[in-house]
C-alpha cells in the first residue's frame, strides 16, 4: 500500500491567515497575504516569531479548505502519516496533537509524527510547503503552494494549489 506523508502547517492548517490575525491584534497592522509572495514568513510578519511561540497559536489555526474531506479519502485509500516539525516550538507539540484530534478525528495517534527534522521520513508521496523538507525525500514530491514558495521552480516537485488537485493526483 502506498505511504502518503502530509505536513500540517501550511498544508492542513492555514498559518498565513493566523499570522495576519495575530499581527492585526498586536500591532493594528493588516498585512495582505498577496504582499508576502516570495518572502519568508519572518520577513512578512514582524511579530511572527513571537506569535508562533505563543500558547494557543497552533491550537487555534484555521483548517485549510478541502483538507478534511481529502484526508479522509486518502486515509481510507492509503497508508497515511501526518508529519510535522514540532520541536522548534515546544508549545506546538500538544497543541498540534489536540488540533488534529478535533479537526481530523479519523486520524489515529499512531499516524501522527511530531519531529525535529523530516530528513528521516520515508514514503511514496510527501505533501509539504517547504522545499527543505521535500529535498531529502526520495518519493514523489508535491509542493503545496504558499506565498513563501510561490517563486520557487524545481522540476523535482509537482506544484499543487488545492486539496482538490491532490485528490485528482492520488
NUVEXPA-109423 format. One line per field, with one value per residue: residue number from 1; x, y, z of N, C-alpha, C in turn; residue in three letters. Coordinates in pm, whole numbers, padded with zeros to 5 digits, always signed. Example, Ala and Ser with C-alpha at 12.3 -4.5 7.8 and 13.67 -1.06 7.14 Angstrom:
<nodes>
i: [1 / 2]
n.u: [+01319 / +01285]
n.v: [-00569 / -00225]
n.w: [+00780 / +00708]
ca.u: [+01230 / +01367]
ca.v: [-00450 / -00106]
ca.w: [+00780 / +00714]
c.u: [+01320 / +01290]
c.v: [-00330 / +00003]
c.w: [+00780 / +00787]
aa: [ALA / SER]
</nodes>
This chain:
<nodes>
i: [1 / 2 / 3 / 4 / 5 / 6 / 7 / 8 / 9 / 10 / 11 / 12 / 13 / 14 / 15 / 16 / 17 / 18 / 19 / 20 / 21 / 22 / 23 / 24 / 25 / 26 / 27 / 28 / 29 / 30 / 31 / 32 / 33 / 34 / 35 / 36 / 37 / 38 / 39 / 40 / 41 / 42 / 43 / 44 / 45 / 46 / 47 / 48 / 49 / 50 / 51 / 52 / 53 / 54 / 55 / 56 / 57 / 58 / 59 / 60 / 61 / 62 / 63 / 64 / 65 / 66 / 67 / 68 / 69 / 70 / 71 / 72 / 73 / 74 / 75 / 76 / 77 / 78 / 79 / 80 / 81 / 82 / 83 / 84 / 85 / 86 / 87 / 88 / 89 / 90 / 91 / 92 / 93 / 94 / 95 / 96 / 97 / 98 / 99 / 100 / 101 / 102 / 103 / 104 / 105 / 106 / 107 / 108 / 109 / 110 / 111 / 112 / 113 / 114 / 115 / 116 / 117 / 118 / 119 / 120 / 121 / 122 / 123 / 124 / 125 / 126 / 127 / 128 / 129 / 130 / 131 / 132 / 133 / 134 / 135 / 136 / 137 / 138 / 139 / 140 / 141 / 142 / 143 / 144 / 145 / 146 / 147 / 148 / 149 / 150 / 151 / 152 / 153 / 154 / 155 / 156 / 157 / 158 / 159 / 160 / 161 / 162 / 163 / 164 / 165 / 166 / 167 / 168 / 169 / 170]
n.u: [+00084 / +00052 / +00241 / +00159 / +00277 / +00199 / +00231 / +00156 / +00135 / +00059 / -00031 / -00234 / -00323 / -00399 / -00167 / -00091 / -00325 / -00370 / -00138 / -00178 / -00408 / -00315 / -00112 / -00256 / -00409 / -00209 / -00051 / -00212 / -00175 / -00268 / -00184 / -00156 / -00191 / -00117 / +00091 / +00311 / +00436 / +00688 / +00850 / +01014 / +00828 / +00908 / +01004 / +00779 / +00593 / +00624 / +00596 / +00587 / +00760 / +00729 / +00456 / +00430 / +00540 / +00363 / +00127 / -00149 / -00144 / -00097 / -00300 / -00535 / -00539 / -00677 / -00852 / -00731 / -00892 / -01083 / -00919 / -01003 / -01200 / -01046 / -00830 / -00960 / -01048 / -00791 / -00688 / -00852 / -00775 / -00496 / -00180 / -00155 / +00032 / +00073 / +00307 / +00487 / +00703 / +00769 / +00940 / +01085 / +00914 / +00816 / +00567 / +00391 / +00367 / +00172 / -00046 / -00070 / -00130 / -00379 / -00526 / -00534 / -00683 / -00929 / -01008 / -00953 / -01059 / -01055 / -00796 / -00557 / -00364 / -00139 / -00071 / +00046 / +00328 / +00538 / +00811 / +01165 / +01367 / +01270 / +01417 / +01455 / +01224 / +01033 / +00862 / +00608 / +00485 / +00513 / +00361 / +00413 / +00491 / +00738 / +01044 / +01283 / +01205 / +01112 / +01333 / +01502 / +01356 / +01278 / +01068 / +00771 / +00718 / +00512 / +00457 / +00294 / +00132 / +00221 / +00258 / +00538 / +00669 / +00598 / +00753 / +00943 / +01092 / +01119 / +01199 / +01179 / +00967 / +00612 / +00383 / +00109 / -00205 / -00431 / -00646 / -00822 / -00682 / -00484 / -00634 / -00712 / -00472 / -00397]
n.v: [-00119 / +00222 / +00472 / +00779 / +01089 / +01369 / +01710 / +01941 / +02235 / +02501 / +02330 / +02150 / +02313 / +02657 / +02871 / +03128 / +03292 / +03291 / +03420 / +03674 / +03752 / +03752 / +03944 / +04174 / +04194 / +04248 / +04463 / +04625 / +04644 / +04553 / +04296 / +04218 / +03911 / +03864 / +04042 / +03918 / +03743 / +03524 / +03588 / +03496 / +03385 / +03513 / +03756 / +03868 / +03896 / +04093 / +04034 / +03765 / +03558 / +03580 / +03523 / +03250 / +03123 / +03163 / +03056 / +02876 / +02952 / +02747 / +02573 / +02698 / +02730 / +02795 / +02555 / +02425 / +02482 / +02223 / +02020 / +01836 / +01662 / +01561 / +01437 / +01242 / +01077 / +01003 / +00873 / +00647 / +00513 / +00491 / +00442 / +00656 / +00920 / +01185 / +01427 / +01646 / +01914 / +01979 / +02040 / +02278 / +02470 / +02423 / +02449 / +02384 / +02108 / +01963 / +02118 / +02080 / +01808 / +01804 / +01971 / +01820 / +01599 / +01721 / +01829 / +01631 / +01364 / +01101 / +01030 / +00840 / +00832 / +00687 / +00751 / +00993 / +01193 / +01385 / +01578 / +01670 / +01720 / +01636 / +01471 / +01198 / +01076 / +00845 / +00736 / +00705 / +00927 / +01272 / +01553 / +01884 / +02221 / +02331 / +02347 / +02255 / +02033 / +01862 / +01822 / +01618 / +01394 / +01081 / +00987 / +01067 / +01415 / +01661 / +01996 / +02215 / +02503 / +02806 / +03147 / +03190 / +03003 / +03042 / +03149 / +02964 / +02738 / +02412 / +02124 / +01875 / +01876 / +01853 / +02099 / +02188 / +02344 / +02319 / +02110 / +01969 / +01935 / +01763 / +01537 / +01461 / +01376 / +01168]
n.w: [+00000 / -00079 / +00084 / +00220 / +00307 / +00496 / +00559 / +00826 / +00901 / +00693 / +00501 / +00591 / +00791 / +00817 / +00830 / +00742 / +00745 / +01017 / +01114 / +01001 / +01141 / +01413 / +01392 / +01330 / +01563 / +01756 / +01658 / +01510 / +01246 / +00922 / +00726 / +00391 / +00243 / -00021 / -00057 / +00047 / -00116 / -00212 / +00002 / +00309 / +00596 / +00837 / +00750 / +00641 / +00848 / +01112 / +01389 / +01390 / +01486 / +01761 / +01777 / +01688 / +01902 / +02099 / +02339 / +02232 / +01965 / +01765 / +01832 / +01761 / +01487 / +01163 / +00961 / +00660 / +00355 / +00219 / +00311 / +00511 / +00396 / +00182 / +00315 / +00462 / +00255 / +00148 / +00372 / +00384 / +00160 / +00139 / +00312 / +00549 / +00696 / +00921 / +00934 / +01118 / +01191 / +01509 / +01713 / +01720 / +01819 / +02115 / +02255 / +02060 / +02031 / +02197 / +02126 / +01848 / +01838 / +01976 / +01806 / +01571 / +01667 / +01711 / +01455 / +01266 / +01333 / +01241 / +01204 / +01360 / +01668 / +01617 / +01361 / +01363 / +01352 / +01525 / +01498 / +01478 / +01249 / +00915 / +00761 / +00796 / +00723 / +00539 / +00247 / -00008 / -00124 / -00057 / +00082 / +00116 / +00219 / +00229 / +00066 / +00186 / +00329 / +00136 / -00027 / +00070 / +00047 / -00092 / -00247 / -00446 / -00481 / -00367 / -00379 / -00180 / -00259 / -00114 / -00007 / +00057 / -00102 / -00365 / -00574 / -00626 / -00842 / -00930 / -01085 / -00970 / -00800 / -00788 / -00831 / -00631 / -00580 / -00431 / -00225 / -00381 / -00620 / -00525 / -00457 / -00713 / -00815 / -00645]
ca.u: [+00000 / +00128 / +00250 / +00148 / +00323 / +00139 / +00270 / +00041 / +00134 / +00067 / -00088 / -00361 / -00356 / -00376 / -00077 / -00088 / -00440 / -00348 / -00037 / -00244 / -00498 / -00236 / -00041 / -00356 / -00444 / -00099 / +00007 / -00312 / -00136 / -00329 / -00093 / -00219 / -00115 / -00061 / +00215 / +00417 / +00481 / +00832 / +00923 / +00999 / +00727 / +00967 / +01015 / +00644 / +00518 / +00721 / +00581 / +00562 / +00839 / +00660 / +00326 / +00441 / +00579 / +00255 / +00034 / -00276 / -00128 / -00117 / -00426 / -00649 / -00518 / -00789 / -00833 / -00716 / -01011 / -01081 / -00825 / -01069 / -01258 / -00938 / -00751 / -01041 / -01036 / -00655 / -00675 / -00924 / -00717 / -00351 / -00114 / -00138 / +00100 / +00085 / +00442 / +00504 / +00817 / +00716 / +01040 / +01132 / +00818 / +00771 / +00424 / +00311 / +00352 / +00039 / -00148 / -00089 / -00200 / -00518 / -00586 / -00562 / -00792 / -01054 / -01045 / -00930 / -01074 / -01032 / -00651 / -00522 / -00238 / -00030 / -00042 / +00097 / +00470 / +00583 / +00955 / +01253 / +01395 / +01195 / +01511 / +01448 / +01092 / +01031 / +00729 / +00592 / +00444 / +00517 / +00295 / +00472 / +00504 / +00877 / +01141 / +01384 / +01152 / +01098 / +01463 / +01564 / +01257 / +01310 / +00948 / +00706 / +00718 / +00409 / +00477 / +00166 / +00159 / +00206 / +00332 / +00683 / +00729 / +00538 / +00852 / +01037 / +01070 / +01204 / +01137 / +01159 / +00840 / +00489 / +00314 / -00036 / -00262 / -00550 / -00669 / -00891 / -00574 / -00419 / -00724 / -00708 / -00342 / -00396]
ca.v: [+00000 / +00346 / +00555 / +00922 / +01174 / +01502 / +01814 / +02011 / +02381 / +02546 / +02228 / +02118 / +02427 / +02784 / +02952 / +03267 / +03367 / +03305 / +03525 / +03801 / +03780 / +03785 / +04069 / +04282 / +04201 / +04304 / +04589 / +04701 / +04644 / +04447 / +04255 / +04147 / +03790 / +03878 / +04121 / +03837 / +03648 / +03504 / +03626 / +03408 / +03434 / +03603 / +03889 / +03915 / +03922 / +04143 / +03969 / +03624 / +03471 / +03587 / +03457 / +03103 / +03075 / +03197 / +02948 / +02887 / +02982 / +02628 / +02508 / +02768 / +02751 / +02757 / +02436 / +02455 / +02445 / +02096 / +01922 / +01730 / +01566 / +01496 / +01347 / +01124 / +00995 / +00949 / +00781 / +00524 / +00450 / +00476 / +00439 / +00799 / +00970 / +01330 / +01450 / +01790 / +01954 / +02047 / +02059 / +02417 / +02544 / +02319 / +02459 / +02332 / +01963 / +01927 / +02191 / +02014 / +01681 / +01835 / +02027 / +01706 / +01521 / +01795 / +01852 / +01511 / +01255 / +00973 / +01003 / +00788 / +00880 / +00610 / +00810 / +01128 / +01200 / +01521 / +01554 / +01782 / +01718 / +01538 / +01402 / +01053 / +01030 / +00769 / +00702 / +00710 / +01062 / +01371 / +01680 / +01980 / +02356 / +02376 / +02270 / +02189 / +01903 / +01780 / +01797 / +01494 / +01287 / +01000 / +00957 / +01175 / +01537 / +01759 / +02119 / +02284 / +02644 / +02907 / +03265 / +03180 / +02913 / +03069 / +03182 / +02852 / +02646 / +02295 / +02017 / +01753 / +01890 / +01882 / +02204 / +02175 / +02467 / +02290 / +01970 / +01908 / +01891 / +01646 / +01421 / +01420 / +01307 / +01044]
ca.w: [+00000 / -00093 / +00204 / +00191 / +00418 / +00482 / +00654 / +00886 / +00889 / +00555 / +00414 / +00656 / +00878 / +00747 / +00913 / +00696 / +00799 / +01161 / +01132 / +00970 / +01254 / +01531 / +01366 / +01343 / +01706 / +01835 / +01607 / +01437 / +01104 / +00843 / +00620 / +00279 / +00211 / -00157 / -00050 / +00107 / -00218 / -00226 / +00123 / +00426 / +00690 / +00936 / +00688 / +00611 / +00970 / +01209 / +01519 / +01365 / +01575 / +01890 / +01766 / +01681 / +02035 / +02191 / +02372 / +02162 / +01823 / +01683 / +01869 / +01701 / +01343 / +01075 / +00879 / +00518 / +00280 / +00147 / +00367 / +00588 / +00302 / +00107 / +00401 / +00495 / +00135 / +00143 / +00485 / +00352 / +00041 / +00150 / +00443 / +00572 / +00815 / +00934 / +00985 / +01141 / +01274 / +01625 / +01818 / +01724 / +01901 / +02208 / +02287 / +01950 / +02033 / +02248 / +02051 / +01719 / +01864 / +02008 / +01684 / +01483 / +01725 / +01691 / +01315 / +01185 / +01431 / +01175 / +01206 / +01492 / +01727 / +01556 / +01230 / +01386 / +01382 / +01556 / +01497 / +01452 / +01105 / +00838 / +00674 / +00815 / +00683 / +00415 / +00197 / -00154 / -00161 / +00051 / +00052 / +00210 / +00161 / +00241 / -00013 / +00270 / +00369 / +00015 / -00090 / +00119 / +00033 / -00211 / -00324 / -00521 / -00401 / -00401 / -00302 / -00161 / -00281 / -00011 / -00053 / +00069 / -00202 / -00496 / -00678 / -00639 / -00952 / -00916 / -01163 / -00892 / -00727 / -00861 / -00756 / -00612 / -00526 / -00351 / -00192 / -00495 / -00710 / -00464 / -00472 / -00853 / -00834 / -00568]
c.u: [+00089 / +00123 / +00253 / +00180 / +00268 / +00186 / +00143 / +00038 / +00154 / +00012 / -00226 / -00414 / -00312 / -00297 / -00082 / -00206 / -00429 / -00246 / -00095 / -00331 / -00420 / -00162 / -00137 / -00394 / -00337 / -00050 / -00095 / -00286 / -00200 / -00238 / -00171 / -00131 / -00049 / +00070 / +00333 / +00478 / +00634 / +00914 / +00908 / +00899 / +00784 / +00986 / +00877 / +00567 / +00616 / +00715 / +00561 / +00634 / +00775 / +00529 / +00336 / +00487 / +00472 / +00165 / -00099 / -00262 / -00161 / -00252 / -00546 / -00630 / -00644 / -00753 / -00827 / -00837 / -00990 / -00997 / -00896 / -01125 / -01147 / -00860 / -00831 / -01038 / -00899 / -00636 / -00742 / -00858 / -00568 / -00306 / -00073 / -00065 / +00104 / +00219 / +00462 / +00624 / +00765 / +00819 / +01089 / +01043 / +00754 / +00624 / +00338 / +00285 / +00213 / -00070 / -00175 / -00164 / -00348 / -00593 / -00624 / -00680 / -00927 / -01098 / -01032 / -00942 / -01051 / -00884 / -00614 / -00387 / -00118 / +00011 / +00019 / +00244 / +00506 / +00733 / +01034 / +01273 / +01312 / +01286 / +01500 / +01317 / +01099 / +00887 / +00727 / +00560 / +00457 / +00452 / +00342 / +00480 / +00647 / +00971 / +01242 / +01335 / +01140 / +01232 / +01527 / +01472 / +01280 / +01189 / +00898 / +00686 / +00611 / +00432 / +00345 / +00193 / +00122 / +00288 / +00484 / +00748 / +00681 / +00640 / +00953 / +00996 / +01171 / +01135 / +01114 / +01032 / +00726 / +00412 / +00165 / -00086 / -00381 / -00558 / -00743 / -00787 / -00507 / -00505 / -00724 / -00580 / -00344 / -00523]
c.v: [+00125 / +00426 / +00702 / +00999 / +01314 / +01592 / +01880 / +02159 / +02424 / +02448 / +02187 / +02238 / +02557 / +02881 / +03100 / +03348 / +03387 / +03416 / +03663 / +03845 / +03824 / +03918 / +04188 / +04303 / +04277 / +04440 / +04679 / +04703 / +04524 / +04415 / +04176 / +04027 / +03801 / +03958 / +04043 / +03738 / +03644 / +03536 / +03521 / +03470 / +03534 / +03744 / +03950 / +03960 / +03963 / +04074 / +03818 / +03529 / +03465 / +03507 / +03305 / +03042 / +03101 / +03076 / +02976 / +02911 / +02860 / +02561 / +02570 / +02798 / +02714 / +02633 / +02479 / +02399 / +02315 / +01987 / +01809 / +01621 / +01489 / +01397 / +01226 / +01026 / +00926 / +00845 / +00646 / +00445 / +00415 / +00465 / +00584 / +00827 / +01122 / +01353 / +01601 / +01815 / +02036 / +02084 / +02203 / +02504 / +02445 / +02327 / +02392 / +02182 / +01920 / +01992 / +02126 / +01882 / +01706 / +01891 / +01915 / +01623 / +01589 / +01797 / +01729 / +01386 / +01115 / +00937 / +00960 / +00843 / +00809 / +00665 / +00949 / +01122 / +01348 / +01510 / +01684 / +01792 / +01609 / +01456 / +01250 / +00993 / +00961 / +00737 / +00711 / +00850 / +01151 / +01499 / +01779 / +02115 / +02407 / +02287 / +02196 / +02051 / +01808 / +01738 / +01665 / +01373 / +01213 / +00974 / +01075 / +01296 / +01633 / +01882 / +02195 / +02434 / +02729 / +03027 / +03251 / +03091 / +02940 / +03092 / +03070 / +02763 / +02533 / +02179 / +01889 / +01759 / +01904 / +01983 / +02176 / +02300 / +02443 / +02141 / +01897 / +01856 / +01765 / +01522 / +01370 / +01341 / +01171 / +00962]
c.w: [+00000 / +00038 / +00163 / +00319 / +00395 / +00595 / +00710 / +00850 / +00744 / +00455 / +00466 / +00734 / +00812 / +00836 / +00872 / +00751 / +00950 / +01190 / +01104 / +01088 / +01378 / +01514 / +01382 / +01489 / +01785 / +01788 / +01539 / +01287 / +01033 / +00725 / +00515 / +00244 / +00074 / -00158 / +00004 / +00008 / -00228 / -00104 / +00232 / +00524 / +00791 / +00881 / +00665 / +00735 / +01082 / +01346 / +01508 / +01458 / +01715 / +01885 / +01764 / +01813 / +02140 / +02214 / +02301 / +02013 / +01737 / +01711 / +01797 / +01552 / +01264 / +00993 / +00732 / +00441 / +00202 / +00209 / +00442 / +00497 / +00229 / +00193 / +00447 / +00377 / +00129 / +00253 / +00457 / +00238 / +00056 / +00296 / +00474 / +00703 / +00808 / +01001 / +00995 / +01230 / +01390 / +01729 / +01830 / +01813 / +01998 / +02248 / +02182 / +01960 / +02079 / +02165 / +01915 / +01736 / +01890 / +01887 / +01588 / +01535 / +01703 / +01544 / +01225 / +01275 / +01373 / +01166 / +01348 / +01540 / +01664 / +01420 / +01241 / +01427 / +01401 / +01580 / +01488 / +01302 / +01037 / +00746 / +00683 / +00765 / +00547 / +00375 / +00046 / -00204 / -00039 / +00000 / +00158 / +00141 / +00167 / +00160 / +00073 / +00318 / +00251 / -00043 / -00049 / +00103 / -00098 / -00301 / -00405 / -00430 / -00451 / -00315 / -00301 / -00165 / -00160 / -00057 / -00048 / -00037 / -00345 / -00607 / -00702 / -00755 / -00940 / -00986 / -01085 / -00806 / -00826 / -00775 / -00752 / -00540 / -00434 / -00319 / -00303 / -00596 / -00656 / -00479 / -00616 / -00885 / -00767 / -00592]
aa: [UNK / UNK / UNK / UNK / UNK / UNK / UNK / UNK / UNK / UNK / UNK / UNK / UNK / UNK / UNK / UNK / UNK / UNK / UNK / UNK / UNK / UNK / UNK / UNK / UNK / UNK / UNK / UNK / UNK / UNK / UNK / UNK / UNK / UNK / UNK / UNK / UNK / UNK / UNK / UNK / UNK / UNK / UNK / UNK / UNK / UNK / UNK / UNK / UNK / UNK / UNK / UNK / UNK / UNK / UNK / UNK / UNK / UNK / UNK / UNK / UNK / UNK / UNK / UNK / UNK / UNK / UNK / UNK / UNK / UNK / UNK / UNK / UNK / UNK / UNK / UNK / UNK / UNK / UNK / UNK / UNK / UNK / UNK / UNK / UNK / UNK / UNK / UNK / UNK / UNK / UNK / UNK / UNK / UNK / UNK / UNK / UNK / UNK / UNK / UNK / UNK / UNK / UNK / UNK / UNK / UNK / UNK / UNK / UNK / UNK / UNK / UNK / UNK / UNK / UNK / UNK / UNK / UNK / UNK / UNK / UNK / UNK / UNK / UNK / UNK / UNK / UNK / UNK / UNK / UNK / UNK / UNK / UNK / UNK / UNK / UNK / UNK / UNK / UNK / UNK / UNK / UNK / UNK / UNK / UNK / UNK / UNK / UNK / UNK / UNK / UNK / UNK / UNK / UNK / UNK / UNK / UNK / UNK / UNK / UNK / UNK / UNK / UNK / UNK / UNK / UNK / UNK / UNK / UNK / UNK]
</nodes>
